[in-house]
Amino acid sequence: MTAGMGIHGLRIAIIGAGIGGLTLALALRQRGMTAAVYEQAPELTEIGAAVALSANATRELRRLGVLDGVTAASTEPSALIYRSWQDGRSIAAFPVHDGLAYQTRFGAPYCGIHRADLQHVLAGALGGSGLQLGHRLVDLAESGDGIRLEFANGQSAQADLVIGADGVRSVVRRYVTGGEDAVYSGTSAFRGIVPLSRLPSLPDPQAIQFWMGPDAHLLHYAIGGGGQDVNFFAVVEGPKAWSHTGWQAPVGHGEALAAFKGWHPAVTEMIGAVEHTVRWGLFTVRPLLHWFRGRAVLLGDAAHAMLPHHGQGANTTIEDAITLAELLATASPGRLETSLGRYQAMRRARTRKIQRSSRVTNDLLHLQDGPALADRDRRVSRFPEDFGWIHAFDALGSVTGSAPISRPAA
Ligand SMILES: Cc1cc2nc3c(=O)[nH]c(=O)nc-3n(C[C@H](O)[C@H](O)[C@H](O)COP(=O)(O)OP(=O)(O)OC[C@H]3O[C@@H](n4cnc5c(N)ncnc54)[C@H](O)[C@@H]3O)c2cc1C
């Protein structure tokens, strides 16, 4: 088997058909290159949860010609609201869709979308070309004339460049770094999707909202073309250690709800509307010094899995994909290493900064009641200003040299 054909005749293999792998395949194709995409799953069925896409990703999806498909299947939150856990007091509120505030400021929309819908739009645009399902990479080794890929199904392939878009438990990362497992963050989450009709106590149901309390927070936003469902993500401190081999650990009946005892009815209604059989461990990848080794390079969660508190895992993954595609398209013949070095330099600092900030934000969202709350409330009120740099970023512009996109907040 031979990987797809890139610029200057480069055979390109992408490992993983998640958000990163599919976006990269599309971005390469737009630039006249093809890649073989190897995905371990026998079919593309993203697990049932949602993702919030911000302007730093949606402007790239527009450039790829898929934003209309994404917006048709998604909802832009009316506002971003931070609330107190018990009485639901609004601590800070900022318009998003209201008055088209977000799009006016950042030049592209904010979308809440079911992951399966996003994957469907990306895979549909790719049209299945080059996609090899049921291919779990188990080993890779550089040989004189390229890199050899071995799959669990007994097949093998030869490539000149391998991109590890294989997520937080990346096999390619092990090859690139010689180790570096994902690290359990000490926090875990309950998640679910609930029809709005089952949430009578929820104020501002079309907003994206953070409910902040002692040792926990709940984030939710509406998804679907008509905003008819609410995706939620409830994060708690603990368990202290993660003794399970996968992401998920079984939980007893009522355990999720017990973790939010005494919270506002909007929160308990949401969590109680789902039968939770598992909790999700939240894992990160320690900032890596090297993102590539020889002919293998990392992208997305494989390189920089982060806590989801800025909602930036998928968004930064899309940025990676565009940056790498553009650098490969403009690479000089025989200068692959220079392009990979530039990619690493361009992506490492930004993703580290967001990773670090997501960790700090975890602590801010989980403060105990007490005098420190006044400072938390002040900081939360400045979030759109303090974190505008995340949303204003223009990944393609960062390669081609144009400025970030942002107008002052209204
Ligand atoms: C609960 C939760 C909520 C989140 N919410 C948000 C959000 O609102 N906004 C946001 O931006 N991000 C969010 N994220 C983060 C986001 O989901 C990830 O950062 C993003 O999916 C990373 O994309 P990826 O393509 O790198 O990896 P993935 O989407 O994980 O894709 C990896 C792919 O590689 C395949 N694969 C793995 N190993 C192999 C192998 N050996 N061989 C072949 N294929 C393989 C997998 O099957 C998968 O299809 C959230 C994450 C979590 C856990």
The ligand as a Gaussian input file, in Angstrom:
#p B3LYP/6-31G(d) Opt

LIG

0 1
 C      -15.283000      16.228000      27.153000
 C      -14.554000      17.030000      26.135000
 C      -15.130000      18.197000      25.658000
 C      -14.450000      18.936000      24.686000
 N      -15.017000      20.101000      24.239000
 C      -14.323000      20.839000      23.337000
 C      -14.851000      22.074000      22.834000
 O      -15.955000      22.505000      23.192000
 N      -14.112000      22.778000      21.945000
 C      -12.895000      22.326000      21.522000
 O      -12.240000      23.007000      20.716000
 N      -12.393000      21.153000      21.938000
 C      -13.072000      20.404000      22.828000
 N      -12.541000      19.228000      23.271000
 C      -11.269000      18.763000      22.737000
 C      -11.431000      18.125000      21.377000
 O      -12.408000      17.112000      21.405000
 C      -10.111000      17.524000      20.926000
 O       -9.086000      18.449000      21.209000
 C      -10.120000      17.229000      19.437000
 O      -11.089000      16.257000      19.154000
 C       -8.752000      16.750000      18.987000
 O       -8.813000      16.329000      17.646000
 P       -7.779000      15.258000      17.104000
 O       -8.131000      15.075000      15.672000
 O       -6.417000      15.640000      17.490000
 O       -8.106000      13.946000      17.941000
 P       -9.403000      13.052000      17.950000
 O      -10.606000      13.838000      17.595000
 O       -9.348000      12.321000      19.247000
 O       -9.161000      12.021000      16.766000
 C       -8.170000      11.037000      16.792000
 C       -8.549000       9.967000      15.774000
 O       -7.478000       9.068000      15.643000
 C       -7.960000       7.749000      15.670000
 N       -6.865000       6.909000      16.169000
 C       -6.355000       6.879000      17.425000
 N       -5.335000       6.022000      17.500000
 C       -5.198000       5.475000      16.258000
 C       -4.308000       4.525000      15.693000
 N       -3.354000       3.941000      16.430000
 N       -4.432000       4.216000      14.381000
 C       -5.400000       4.798000      13.618000
 N       -6.280000       5.711000      14.102000
 C       -6.173000       6.043000      15.400000
 C       -9.149000       7.818000      16.616000
 O      -10.031000       6.724000      16.410000
 C       -9.763000       9.145000      16.226000
 O      -10.662000       9.033000      15.152000
 C      -13.198000      18.495000      24.224000
 C      -12.635000      17.312000      24.707000
 C      -13.286000      16.588000      25.683000
 C      -12.665000      15.317000      26.223000

